[in-house]
Amino acid sequence: MPEISGGYKRVGGYERYDGHVKPSEQVYYVATVALGVAVTVGQTIAGVTSGSTAKVIAVPDATHLVVTRRSAAFANGETLNVSASPVGTLTSVVSGADTKLLDVTYQALTADEWRTDISAVPGSGSVLGVWVYGGVVYAFRTNAGATATVMYRSTAAGWAIVTTPALVKDGRYEFVNYNFSGAATGQKMYGCDGKNKAFQFDGTTYTEITTTGSPETPSHIAAHKNRLFLSILGSMFVSPPGSPTGSWVAVGATAAEIGVGDLITAMIPLPGDNNTGALAVYGRNKTAILYGSATASWAMTVAAPDAGAVANTVQFVSMALGLDDRGVTSLSATQTFGNFAASSVSKAVQPFIARRVGLAVASSVLRSQDQYRLYFSDGTGMVFRVNNGKVSAAMPILYPDAVTCIVSGENISGEEVVFFGSDNGMVYQAEVGTSFDGADIEYWCRLAFNAERGPLIKKRWRRAVLELSVPSYANISCSFEQDYGNVSIPIGATSLAEFAETSLQPGGGGFWDQFTWDEFTWDSPLISPPTFELSGTSQNISLIFWGKDNLSLPFTIQSVVLSFTPRRIQR
């Protein structure tokens, strides 16, 4: 991933969510026990004196048990039972392990144990919408009989049904949180799905919103200048100011219907004050800007007559970004009079985007990293780093569980949280944990071929010094290729095959089992820069990093310093 402070960061993990405590936040204990009877993983130990119980998740040796799901504190010196039969005497219980590797290993086993408590959103098919409101996660999914859609909220005990009118199934939900009251409190959740009436929800009451549209099934939603905007086909319907559940009229002094002349796919507010702020209205084939703040002053200007956006791909992260037929385009202000212009920002990764035409299903922002993320139905995605109003980097990702809908919001503490729904009915929290819901995270990173400012000079490569930021534990394998994969250079270099598309490794590559790999393990964020020994003589070199485990938190490769001895000019 393109890191906000520079370098390449390994993708974050994710884990299933339904309101229970996150598996990655559960704890384990190491018990020292004088065992008289063998204990196996999966058994439950019980203290005769304390009455405490715990489940065994590892047996590292004959005198230690690693446990979780502890019901209460054990008493040192008490007898431990398994199925009412004594197995040994407890000496002590501690939280944590002797080494960082053991700690992350036991933490992963703990997460595996607690993960089984978390369930999918009840029903059938994909998750149709996921949202965060008031620190609570809400999800929509078709019921088990495939006859209607049901709304759920996350609770400490799992998913709970929210009472709503009967909802037509198979919609695709969009949401916005907005406070129309003008008071310090009063924010509500608004949504639509293209199959039902739009709604307002205050955490307790679900209220349908009636406009003058026909059919009364808005597909896209935005809140702008104290009004709610809904789209039905090629028309925008605008609420009275401050009253989204009030009387919507087609033409009048308070509300309006505005035709766009194209199938509307997204509406997103653009920053500015009451005079300069505008609403970007994306069609499938063009983009317009709505200026003004009242019925009498609204003015629609076409910003891009031949560039629109695919539904569910538009986001704002210092500028509006969306996927069009030509790739990802930006909508940014020009120098004159606050107008806007559209331009493509994905030319460098266009082959990746072009191979996924028609597969885009969702998008999100990661505000803490200034990232725009685009997701496809095959599980792949592209992450764009936005810096000072420009896209400065782009890198691909691959999730084993495909994203069907996603939200970036805030929890009750104001921290950024990301949740996504998948086609298996699960809701996952992204950017947490060390795994893909228990599965290994596999990553590849090939750096550009580096000639060290001497493209025609042959160099005897000596070593590479890596600068890394490692928050916890990381195990990374490193290798290298030379002269664009020249097969005549035997050490660590081969270019006999192209990497599989599913590996998300662009460009040429090689057979991994033919590389000469070196491996590093870090278990502390405060380390000396590791040194990777190089060999061979060539004009340029490319380092390759690879790893696969469910133990490592995201780490960042910040820079590489190459050491070499200059040789002759290439003839």
Long-range contacts (C-beta under 8 A, 24 or more apart in sequence): 1-369, 1-371, 1-383, 1-395, 1-397, 1-554, 2-371, 2-383, 2-384, 2-385, 2-392, 2-393, 2-394, 2-395, 3-369, 3-556, 3-558, 4-368, 4-369, 4-370, 4-385, 5-556, 5-558, 6-558, 6-559, 7-469, 7-556, 7-557, 7-558, 7-559, 8-395, 8-445, 8-556, 8-557, 9-554, 9-555, 9-556, 9-557, 10-441, 10-443, 10-474, 10-547, 10-552, 10-554, 10-555, 10-556, 11-397, 11-441, 11-443, 11-554, 12-430, 12-431, 12-432, 12-554, 13-430, 13-431, 13-432, 13-433, 13-434, 13-435, 13-436, 13-441, 13-553, 13-554, 14-399, 14-401, 14-420, 14-428, 14-429, 14-430, 14-431, 14-432, 14-433, 14-436, 14-437, 15-111, 15-115, 15-428, 15-429, 15-432, 15-433, 15-435, 15-437, 15-438, 16-115, 16-118, 16-120, 16-426, 16-427, 16-428, 16-429, 16-437, 17-118, 17-137, 17-154, 17-419, 17-427, 17-428, 17-429, 18-118, 18-119, 18-120, 18-121, 18-154, 18-158, 18-159, 18-427, 19-137, 19-153, 19-154, 19-155, 19-156, 19-157, 19-158, 19-159, 20-114, 20-117, 20-118, 20-156, 20-157, 20-158, 21-114, 21-156, 22-429, 22-432, 22-433, 23-110, 23-111, 23-112, 23-113, 23-114, 23-115, 23-118, 23-433, 24-107, 24-111, 24-432, 24-433, 24-434, 26-68, 26-110, 26-111, 26-113, 26-114, 27-68, 27-95, 27-110, 28-57, 28-66, 28-67, 28-68, 28-95, 28-106, 28-107, 28-109, 28-110, 29-54, 29-66, 29-67, 29-68, 29-70, 29-93, 29-94, 29-95, 30-64, 30-65, 30-66, 30-93, 30-94, 30-95, 30-96, 30-97, 30-106, 31-64, 31-65, 31-66, 31-67, 31-74, 31-90, 31-92, 31-93, 32-63, 32-64, 32-90, 32-91, 32-92, 32-93, 32-94, 33-63, 33-64, 33-65, 33-80, 33-87, 33-88, 33-89, 33-90, 33-91, 34-63, 34-88, 34-89, 34-91, 35-62, 35-63, 35-87, 35-88, 36-86, 36-87, 36-88, 37-82, 37-85, 37-86, 37-87, 37-88, 38-87, 39-65, 39-82, 39-87, 39-88, 43-82, 43-83, 44-82, 45-80, 45-81, 45-82, 45-87, 46-80, 46-81, 46-82, 46-84, 47-74, 47-75, 47-78, 47-79, 47-80, 47-81, 47-90, 48-78, 48-79, 48-80, 48-81, 48-86, 49-75, 49-77, 49-78, 49-79, 50-74, 50-75, 50-78, 55-113, 57-106, 57-109, 57-110, 57-112, 57-113, 58-105, 58-106, 58-109, 60-102, 66-106, 66-109, 68-109, 68-110, 68-113, 68-114, 69-113, 69-114, 99-523, 100-472, 100-473, 100-523, 100-524, 101-473, 101-521, 101-523, 101-551, 103-473, 104-434, 104-472, 104-473, 104-551, 104-552, 105-551, 107-434, 108-434, 108-435, 108-550, 108-551, 111-433, 111-434, 111-435, 111-438, 112-438, 115-437, 115-438, 118-158, 119-158, 119-159, 120-424, 120-425, 120-426, 120-427, 121-152, 121-159, 121-421, 121-425, 121-426, 121-427, 122-150, 122-152, 122-159, 122-425, 123-150, 123-425, 124-425, 125-170, 125-423, 125-425, 126-404, 126-421, 126-422, 126-423, 126-425, 127-404, 127-405, 127-421, 127-422, 127-423, 127-425, 127-426, 127-427, 128-170, 128-171, 128-172, 128-173, 128-193, 128-404, 128-405, 128-421, 129-171, 129-172, 129-173, 129-174, 129-175, 129-191, 129-193, 129-405, 129-421, 130-405, 130-406, 130-407, 130-419, 130-420, 130-421, 130-427, 131-173, 131-175, 131-189, 131-191, 131-407, 131-409, 132-407, 132-409, 132-410, 132-411, 132-417, 132-419, 133-175, 133-177, 133-189, 133-201, 133-203, 133-409, 134-187, 134-189, 134-203, 134-412, 135-410, 135-411, 135-412, 135-413, 136-203, 137-419, 137-427, 138-162, 138-189, 139-421, 139-427, 140-167, 140-171, 140-173, 140-193, 141-421, 141-425, 142-169, 142-170, 143-169, 149-193, 149-195, 149-196, 151-206, 154-427, 162-201, 162-206, 163-206, 164-199, 164-206, 165-206, 165-208, 167-195, 167-196, 168-195, 168-196, 169-195, 170-195, 171-195, 171-196, 172-219, 172-311, 172-312, 172-405, 173-405, 174-219, 174-220, 174-221, 174-312, 175-221, 175-407, 176-221, 176-222, 176-223, 177-409, 178-223, 178-228, 180-223, 180-226, 180-228, 180-242, 180-243, 180-244, 181-242, 182-242, 190-221, 190-223, 190-228, 190-244, 191-221, 192-217, 192-218, 192-219, 192-220, 192-221, 192-230, 193-217, 193-219, 194-218, 194-219, 198-228, 198-230, 200-244, 200-245, 207-245, 209-239, 209-244, 209-245, 209-248, 210-248, 211-237, 211-239, 211-248, 212-237, 212-248, 212-249, 212-250, 212-257, 213-237, 213-257, 219-264, 219-311, 220-264, 220-265, 220-266, 220-267, 220-311, 221-267, 222-267, 222-268, 222-269, 222-279, 223-269, 224-267, 224-269, 224-277, 224-279, 225-274, 225-277, 225-279, 225-293, 229-267, 229-279, 231-264, 231-267, 233-263, 233-264, 234-259, 234-260, 234-261, 234-262, 234-263, 234-264, 234-283, 235-259, 235-260, 235-264, 236-260, 236-264, 236-267, 236-281, 236-290, 238-295, 241-294, 252-295, 253-295, 253-296, 254-295, 255-295, 256-295, 256-298, 258-290, 258-298, 258-300, 260-288, 260-300, 261-286, 262-286, 262-308, 265-308, 265-309, 265-310, 265-311, 265-314, 266-309, 266-311, 266-312, 266-313, 266-314, 266-322, 268-314, 268-315, 268-316, 268-320, 269-316, 270-316, 270-320, 270-331, 270-333, 270-340, 272-338, 276-338, 278-338, 278-340, 280-314, 280-320, 280-331, 280-340, 282-308, 282-309, 282-314, 282-322, 283-308, 283-309, 284-308, 284-309, 284-310, 287-331, 287-342, 289-339, 289-340, 301-339, 303-331, 303-339, 303-340, 303-341, 303-342, 304-329, 304-331, 304-341, 304-342, 307-342, 310-360, 312-360, 312-361, 312-362, 312-363, 312-405, 313-360, 313-362, 313-363, 313-374, 314-363, 315-363, 315-364, 315-365, 315-372, 316-365, 317-365, 317-367, 317-370, 317-371, 317-372, 317-386, 318-370, 318-386, 318-388, 318-389, 319-386, 319-389, 321-345, 321-372, 321-384, 321-386, 321-391, 322-363, 323-353, 323-360, 323-363, 323-374, 325-357, 327-353, 327-354, 328-353, 328-372, 328-374, 328-382, 328-384, 328-391, 330-391, 332-389, 345-384, 345-390, 345-391, 346-382, 346-384, 346-391, 346-394, 348-394, 349-382, 349-394, 349-396, 349-506, 352-382, 352-396, 352-506, 353-382, 355-501, 356-380, 361-402, 361-403, 361-404, 361-405, 362-403, 362-404, 362-405, 362-406, 362-420, 363-406, 364-406, 364-407, 364-408, 364-418, 364-420, 365-408, 366-408, 366-416, 366-418, 366-431, 367-408, 367-416, 368-416, 373-397, 373-406, 375-399, 375-402, 375-403, 375-406, 375-420, 377-402, 378-402, 379-403, 380-504, 396-504, 396-506, 397-504, 398-502, 398-504, 399-436, 400-436, 400-437, 400-439, 401-426, 401-428, 401-436, 401-437, 406-430, 434-549, 434-550, 434-551, 434-552, 434-553, 435-550, 435-551, 436-550, 438-550, 439-550, 440-548, 440-549, 440-550, 441-547, 441-548, 441-549, 441-550, 441-552, 442-503, 442-546, 442-547, 442-548, 443-545, 443-546, 443-547, 443-548, 444-499, 444-503, 444-504, 444-505, 444-544, 444-545, 444-546, 445-544, 445-545, 445-546, 445-557, 446-505, 446-506, 446-507, 446-509, 446-542, 446-543, 446-544, 446-545, 447-542, 447-543, 447-544, 447-560, 448-542, 449-481, 449-483, 449-484, 449-540, 449-541, 449-542, 450-540, 450-541, 450-542, 450-562, 451-539, 451-540, 452-540, 452-562, 452-564, 454-539, 454-566, 455-539, 455-540, 456-539, 456-569, 456-570, 457-539, 457-566, 457-567, 457-568, 457-569, 457-570, 458-537, 458-538, 458-539, 458-566, 458-567, 458-568, 458-569, 458-570, 459-537, 459-538, 459-539, 459-541, 459-564, 459-565, 459-566, 459-567, 460-536, 460-537, 460-564, 460-565, 460-567, 461-534, 461-535, 461-536, 461-537, 461-538, 461-541, 461-562, 461-563, 461-564, 462-533, 462-534, 462-563, 462-564, 462-565, 463-531, 463-532, 463-533, 463-534, 463-562, 463-563, 464-531, 464-532, 464-534, 464-543, 464-560, 464-561, 464-562, 464-563, 465-529, 465-530, 465-531, 465-532, 465-560, 465-561, 465-563, 466-520, 466-529, 466-530, 466-531, 466-532, 466-557, 466-559, 466-560, 467-529, 467-557, 467-558, 467-559, 467-560, 467-561, 468-522, 468-527, 468-529, 468-530, 468-555, 468-556, 468-557, 468-558, 469-525, 469-555, 469-556, 469-558, 470-522, 470-524, 470-525, 470-527, 470-555, 471-525, 471-553, 471-554, 471-555, 472-523, 472-525, 472-552, 472-553, 473-521, 473-522, 473-523, 473-551, 473-552, 473-553, 474-521, 474-522, 474-547, 474-552, 474-553, 474-555, 475-519, 475-520, 475-521, 475-522, 475-547, 475-549, 475-551, 475-552, 476-519, 476-520, 476-522, 476-545, 476-546, 476-547, 476-555, 477-517, 477-518, 477-519, 477-545, 477-546, 477-547, 478-517, 478-518, 478-519, 478-520, 478-532, 478-543, 478-544, 478-545, 478-546, 479-515, 479-516, 479-517, 479-518, 479-543, 479-544, 479-546, 480-534, 480-541, 480-542, 480-543, 480-544, 481-510, 481-541, 481-542, 481-544, 482-536, 482-538, 482-539, 482-540, 482-541, 482-542, 483-538, 483-539, 483-540, 484-508, 484-540, 485-509, 485-510, 486-538, 489-536, 489-537, 489-538, 490-536, 491-516, 491-535, 491-536, 492-516, 492-517, 492-534, 492-535, 492-536, 493-536, 512-546, 515-544, 522-555, 534-562, 534-563, 534-564, 537-567, 539-570
